Amino acid sequence: MTDMERRGRATEAFFGRRKGKALREQQAETLNSLLPAFLIDLSAAPPEPLTSLFPVPVETLRLEIGFGGGEHLMHRALERPSTGFIGVEPFVNSMQKLLSRIGETGASNIRVYNDDATQLLDWLPDASLDQIDLLYPDPWPKRKHWKRRFVSKTNLDRFHRVLKPGGLFCFASDIDTYVNWTLIKCRDHGGFDWLADNAADWLTPYEGWPSTRYEAKARREGRSSAYLTFRKI
């Protein structure tokens, strides 16, 4: 993919803000000093094996799209040091928060990308990931904006290509219409099997799940969450 093609597609699946309030001087210094060391360079071909993206030995690879404040990504990275985590987040303030936590903890099994996730997905080799997490994505609640939702036939095709056989796609949301949308899109796609036998399977948080600020806000506002798990078939 050329630089021009990449710039042209930079907003294909990203419609949110890229910046919030201005970073303080120390925050900006953290971002500028740490980002180059952890940022994935899409201008270079993916390394072989892809696990060599990380300076420590990792056995499995996991992608989180839109990691927000990074609470879940950091929790999982510290919990599972033998897994390499790739986090995508275009929002500058959120990237700074994660990098600050990486600096504090010394976690070395994380790599990041700070632009449109579709660019990274198209860069990744076939059957290279064990799991993809899409947790509390922007629901775009107005019907006229539903086409902006990240879960789509095109992006499910991308997921299916980069996931290993039997790889998992995990989706969490507190918005009923987006939960139903995702179930229908995955059903119609045909390449994913929903791993649920009863209501408890989608109402119970994932094992080891750390509560996030988005989840806490949903509960305060009276909304329950759904945790969907799909397996590539």
SULUR-V802594 format. One record per residue. N is the residue number from 0. SS is DSSP state (H for helix, E for strand, L for the rest). PSI is psi as a letter, one per 30 degrees, with the letter a starting at -180 (999 if undefined). D_FIRST is the distance of its C-alpha to the first C-alpha in Angstrom with 1 decimal. Layout:
n=N ss=SS psi=PSI d_first=D_FIRST
n=N ss=SS psi=PSI d_first=D_FIRST
//
This chain:
n=0 ss=L psi=k d_first=0.0
n=1 ss=L psi=l d_first=3.8
n=2 ss=H psi=e d_first=6.7
n=3 ss=H psi=e d_first=8.2
n=4 ss=H psi=e d_first=6.2
n=5 ss=H psi=e d_first=6.6
n=6 ss=H psi=e d_first=10.1
n=7 ss=H psi=f d_first=10.8
n=8 ss=L psi=g d_first=10.5
n=9 ss=L psi=f d_first=12.3
n=10 ss=L psi=g d_first=15.5
n=11 ss=L psi=e d_first=14.7
n=12 ss=L psi=g d_first=16.9
n=13 ss=L psi=j d_first=18.4
n=14 ss=L psi=g d_first=21.6
n=15 ss=L psi=a d_first=23.7
n=16 ss=L psi=l d_first=24.8
n=17 ss=L psi=f d_first=22.9
n=18 ss=L psi=k d_first=26.1
n=19 ss=L psi=b d_first=29.7
n=20 ss=L psi=l d_first=32.7
n=21 ss=L psi=k d_first=32.2
n=22 ss=L psi=k d_first=32.0
n=23 ss=L psi=l d_first=35.1
n=24 ss=H psi=e d_first=35.0
n=25 ss=H psi=e d_first=35.1
n=26 ss=H psi=e d_first=32.4
n=27 ss=H psi=e d_first=30.1
n=28 ss=H psi=e d_first=31.0
n=29 ss=H psi=e d_first=30.2
n=30 ss=H psi=e d_first=26.7
n=31 ss=H psi=e d_first=26.0
n=32 ss=H psi=e d_first=27.5
n=33 ss=H psi=e d_first=26.1
n=34 ss=H psi=e d_first=22.6
n=35 ss=H psi=f d_first=21.1
n=36 ss=H psi=f d_first=22.7
n=37 ss=H psi=f d_first=21.4
n=38 ss=E psi=k d_first=18.0
n=39 ss=L psi=k d_first=15.0
n=40 ss=L psi=j d_first=12.5
n=41 ss=L psi=f d_first=8.9
n=42 ss=L psi=f d_first=8.1
n=43 ss=L psi=l d_first=10.2
n=44 ss=L psi=k d_first=10.2
n=45 ss=L psi=k d_first=12.5
n=46 ss=L psi=l d_first=16.0
n=47 ss=L psi=j d_first=18.4
n=48 ss=L psi=l d_first=20.3
n=49 ss=H psi=f d_first=18.4
n=50 ss=H psi=f d_first=21.9
n=51 ss=H psi=g d_first=21.7
n=52 ss=H psi=f d_first=19.7
n=53 ss=L psi=k d_first=23.3
n=54 ss=L psi=f d_first=26.1
n=55 ss=L psi=l d_first=28.6
n=56 ss=L psi=k d_first=28.9
n=57 ss=L psi=k d_first=27.7
n=58 ss=L psi=f d_first=28.3
n=59 ss=E psi=l d_first=26.3
n=60 ss=E psi=k d_first=23.2
n=61 ss=E psi=k d_first=23.3
n=62 ss=E psi=k d_first=20.9
n=63 ss=E psi=k d_first=22.5
n=64 ss=E psi=k d_first=20.8
n=65 ss=L psi=i d_first=22.6
n=66 ss=L psi=f d_first=25.1
n=67 ss=L psi=b d_first=27.2
n=68 ss=L psi=f d_first=29.9
n=69 ss=L psi=g d_first=28.7
n=70 ss=H psi=e d_first=32.2
n=71 ss=H psi=e d_first=31.0
n=72 ss=H psi=e d_first=28.2
n=73 ss=H psi=e d_first=30.5
n=74 ss=H psi=e d_first=33.4
n=75 ss=H psi=e d_first=31.5
n=76 ss=H psi=e d_first=30.0
n=77 ss=H psi=e d_first=33.6
n=78 ss=H psi=e d_first=35.0
n=79 ss=L psi=i d_first=32.8
n=80 ss=L psi=f d_first=32.0
n=81 ss=L psi=g d_first=31.0
n=82 ss=E psi=k d_first=28.0
n=83 ss=E psi=k d_first=24.7
n=84 ss=E psi=k d_first=23.7
n=85 ss=E psi=k d_first=20.3
n=86 ss=E psi=k d_first=21.0
n=87 ss=E psi=k d_first=18.8
n=88 ss=L psi=j d_first=20.6
n=89 ss=L psi=f d_first=19.6
n=90 ss=L psi=j d_first=23.3
n=91 ss=H psi=e d_first=24.3
n=92 ss=H psi=e d_first=27.8
n=93 ss=H psi=e d_first=27.0
n=94 ss=H psi=e d_first=24.7
n=95 ss=H psi=e d_first=27.6
n=96 ss=H psi=e d_first=30.0
n=97 ss=H psi=e d_first=28.1
n=98 ss=H psi=e d_first=27.6
n=99 ss=H psi=e d_first=31.3
n=100 ss=H psi=e d_first=32.3
n=101 ss=H psi=e d_first=30.2
n=102 ss=H psi=e d_first=32.0
n=103 ss=H psi=e d_first=35.3
n=104 ss=H psi=f d_first=34.9
n=105 ss=L psi=g d_first=33.0
n=106 ss=L psi=k d_first=30.8
n=107 ss=L psi=g d_first=28.3
n=108 ss=L psi=h d_first=26.7
n=109 ss=E psi=k d_first=24.3
n=110 ss=E psi=l d_first=20.8
n=111 ss=E psi=l d_first=19.3
n=112 ss=E psi=k d_first=16.3
n=113 ss=L psi=h d_first=17.3
n=114 ss=L psi=a d_first=15.0
n=115 ss=L psi=k d_first=14.1
n=116 ss=H psi=f d_first=14.6
n=117 ss=H psi=e d_first=12.3
n=118 ss=H psi=e d_first=9.3
n=119 ss=H psi=e d_first=11.2
n=120 ss=H psi=e d_first=12.3
n=121 ss=H psi=f d_first=9.1
n=122 ss=H psi=e d_first=8.5
n=123 ss=L psi=k d_first=12.1
n=124 ss=L psi=l d_first=13.6
n=125 ss=L psi=k d_first=16.0
n=126 ss=L psi=h d_first=19.4
n=127 ss=L psi=f d_first=18.9
n=128 ss=E psi=k d_first=20.7
n=129 ss=E psi=f d_first=24.4
n=130 ss=E psi=k d_first=24.5
n=131 ss=E psi=k d_first=22.8
n=132 ss=E psi=k d_first=24.9
n=133 ss=E psi=j d_first=24.8
n=134 ss=E psi=j d_first=28.0
n=135 ss=L psi=h d_first=29.6
n=136 ss=L psi=l d_first=26.5
n=137 ss=L psi=k d_first=27.2
n=138 ss=L psi=f d_first=29.4
n=139 ss=L psi=i d_first=29.2
n=140 ss=L psi=f d_first=32.8
n=141 ss=L psi=k d_first=33.3
n=142 ss=H psi=e d_first=32.9
n=143 ss=H psi=f d_first=31.1
n=144 ss=H psi=f d_first=28.3
n=145 ss=H psi=f d_first=28.0
n=146 ss=H psi=f d_first=24.8
n=147 ss=H psi=f d_first=23.2
n=148 ss=L psi=k d_first=24.1
n=149 ss=L psi=e d_first=21.4
n=150 ss=L psi=j d_first=23.0
n=151 ss=L psi=l d_first=22.0
n=152 ss=H psi=e d_first=21.6
n=153 ss=H psi=e d_first=17.8
n=154 ss=H psi=f d_first=17.6
n=155 ss=H psi=e d_first=20.4
n=156 ss=H psi=e d_first=18.3
n=157 ss=H psi=e d_first=15.7
n=158 ss=H psi=e d_first=18.7
n=159 ss=H psi=e d_first=20.2
n=160 ss=H psi=e d_first=17.3
n=161 ss=H psi=f d_first=17.0
n=162 ss=E psi=k d_first=20.8
n=163 ss=E psi=l d_first=23.0
n=164 ss=E psi=k d_first=25.9
n=165 ss=E psi=g d_first=28.3
n=166 ss=E psi=l d_first=26.0
n=167 ss=E psi=k d_first=27.0
n=168 ss=E psi=j d_first=25.7
n=169 ss=E psi=k d_first=28.1
n=170 ss=E psi=k d_first=28.6
n=171 ss=E psi=k d_first=31.3
n=172 ss=E psi=l d_first=32.6
n=173 ss=L psi=g d_first=35.9
n=174 ss=L psi=j d_first=35.1
n=175 ss=H psi=e d_first=36.8
n=176 ss=H psi=e d_first=34.8
n=177 ss=H psi=e d_first=31.5
n=178 ss=H psi=e d_first=33.0
n=179 ss=H psi=e d_first=34.2
n=180 ss=H psi=e d_first=30.9
n=181 ss=H psi=e d_first=29.1
n=182 ss=H psi=e d_first=31.8
n=183 ss=H psi=e d_first=31.5
n=184 ss=H psi=e d_first=27.8
n=185 ss=H psi=e d_first=27.8
n=186 ss=H psi=e d_first=30.8
n=187 ss=H psi=f d_first=29.4
n=188 ss=H psi=e d_first=26.1
n=189 ss=L psi=f d_first=28.3
n=190 ss=L psi=g d_first=26.2
n=191 ss=E psi=k d_first=27.9
n=192 ss=E psi=k d_first=31.5
n=193 ss=E psi=k d_first=33.1
n=194 ss=L psi=i d_first=35.2
n=195 ss=L psi=k d_first=38.2
n=196 ss=L psi=f d_first=41.8
n=197 ss=L psi=l d_first=43.5
n=198 ss=H psi=e d_first=43.2
n=199 ss=H psi=f d_first=43.4
n=200 ss=H psi=f d_first=40.1
n=201 ss=H psi=f d_first=38.2
n=202 ss=H psi=f d_first=40.6
n=203 ss=L psi=k d_first=40.7
n=204 ss=L psi=l d_first=38.2
n=205 ss=L psi=l d_first=36.1
n=206 ss=L psi=k d_first=37.9
n=207 ss=L psi=g d_first=38.0
n=208 ss=L psi=k d_first=36.6
n=209 ss=L psi=k d_first=37.0
n=210 ss=L psi=k d_first=37.9
n=211 ss=L psi=l d_first=35.6
n=212 ss=H psi=f d_first=36.5
n=213 ss=H psi=e d_first=34.9
n=214 ss=H psi=e d_first=37.0
n=215 ss=H psi=e d_first=40.1
n=216 ss=H psi=e d_first=39.6
n=217 ss=H psi=e d_first=39.4
n=218 ss=H psi=e d_first=42.6
n=219 ss=H psi=e d_first=44.4
n=220 ss=L psi=g d_first=43.5
n=221 ss=L psi=g d_first=44.8
n=222 ss=L psi=k d_first=41.7
n=223 ss=L psi=l d_first=41.1
n=224 ss=L psi=l d_first=37.8
n=225 ss=E psi=k d_first=36.4
n=226 ss=E psi=j d_first=34.5
n=227 ss=E psi=k d_first=32.7
n=228 ss=E psi=k d_first=31.4
n=229 ss=E psi=k d_first=29.6
n=230 ss=E psi=k d_first=29.0
n=231 ss=E psi=k d_first=26.4
n=232 ss=L psi=999 d_first=28.3
//
